[in-house]
Amino acid sequence: MTKTRRPRPAASPSAGRATAAALALTGLLATAACSGGSQSAQRAADPAVTAQPAALSPSASSGSPGTSSSGSASSNAVVQLTPAVTAQLDDAIQRVMNQAGVPGISVGIITPSGTYQKSFGVSDKTARTPMDPGLFSRIGSETKTFTATAVLRLVDQGKVGLDDPISKYVDGVPGGDAITVRQLGEMRSGLFPYSSDPDFVNALINDPNRTFTPDQLLAYGYKHPAVFPPGTRYQYNNSNYILLGKLIEKVGGQSVGDFLKAQVFTPASLDKTSFPTDASLPDPHSHGYTNQTPDGSIQDATNWNPSWAWTAGAVITTLGDLESWAKTVATGAIVSPSAQAERLKMLPTGDAGVTYGFGLFNNGGWIGHNGSMPGYESVAVYLPQAQATMAMLLNTDVIAQGQEPSTLFANEITKIISPKNLYALPAETASPSPSGSSSGSSGSASGSASPSQPTGSASSTVRA
């Protein structure tokens, strides 16, 4: 997928950190290498996946092993969660945690043979409070899966067309007559990502408690020319999902928070999931630690204002809700089969083994998303051929071993439970990238980009 790192300006350390932070939020799923031919050509090469809850098999088109001909759970797609396997998972999680310096993590795995839900480490480094699965946490770009689902609910209601230009619903978008709703959700709009703008990065890093409006966020990106013609490339870009948030409010006729609650959270039975209106977190919650600071020191970012991420990364939830949501979104439980089929039309990202649809990625056969923002990271994915779920919440976003810590955990876990379907993302770029680079939150091809041509997967910081 694309890397989700922070874009660090080549200037001062403070500016660099600011960029990274802003980009971390934007790049949870951003793929650094955004290449590709025309969208129509790519669609022809990547047939849509049929959306059928239990039989969903996105990996079938890519030849992933372990899928039964009937589409039901394959007996060898995931191993049984025996005591020996559970012990392996405990050891692997603890090992990665120690090596990466992660304060705390909660992991949930659900398979036909059983479940695994455990927390490790601490939720508060000062009080030494134990991490716990029931704690509330920020989830960064995992938010995009909720935003995309809200749009699909509007599609099902006949109020929005995926191939309509965004200008039909939102005014003032540069080139909006040629950018479709679908291209926004697929990260192929070509708009310059606001989180790659140096002025935005500096504003955020210098005052993480600042409140941004959606229009203020978009204005940072609108200052720049388009990066590429709509539909011709993939570029992880938070601006796309801010625009989808504005569409939801315009067509839905209510605040995005109220719409998400009524049309997504409640139908999906997510009682502990919310869209915040301020910087507070419900109790009990884990503290979040980041080095996306002016001097690179690790600070407590728990109460930093998430308004800069809005519908690209501000949602709050718990591990239990995230486990449930991973299957719901991957199988299309609360949208029509036709809408789910559109969501699962996966296209190349430029990263081997990772494709991206309408707010979802396919990473080695695992369908879902990841998220990262200052202090927190998340992963919520579903392996259709095994009917298996993997979810995790971390209380740090500090890069370790050249990777997002969530990627390190997910990779090690899948080596144990699904060795034929590994969750893997490219390593972060070792050297700081220009301030214009953008990154992805789920990790995709890494690379750097100039301010005028962000790739969406550079080593950035503010990801979402």
Secondary structure, DSSP 4 states (H G I P E B T S, - for coil): ---------SS-HHHHHHHHHHHHHHTBS--B----S-HHHHHHHSPPPP--TTT--GGGGGT-S---TTSSPPTTTS----HHHHHHHHHHHHHHHHHHT-SEEEEEEEETTEEEEEEEEEEETTTTEEP-TT-BEE-GGGHHHHHHHHHHHHHHTTS--TTSBGGGTSTT-TTTTS-BHHHHHTT-S-PPPGGG-HHHHHHHHH-TT----HHHHHHHHHTS--SS-TTS-----HHHHHHHHHHHHHHHSS-HHHHHIIIIITTTT-TT-B--SSS--PSSB---EE--STT---EE-TTS-GGGTHHHH--EE-HHHHHHHHHHHHHTTTS-HHHHHHHT--EE-SSTTEEE-SS-EEETTEEEEEEEETTEEEEEEEEGGGTEEEEEEESB---BTTB-HHHHHHHHHHHHH-TTS----PPPPSSPPPTT----SB-------BTTB--SBSS-EEE-
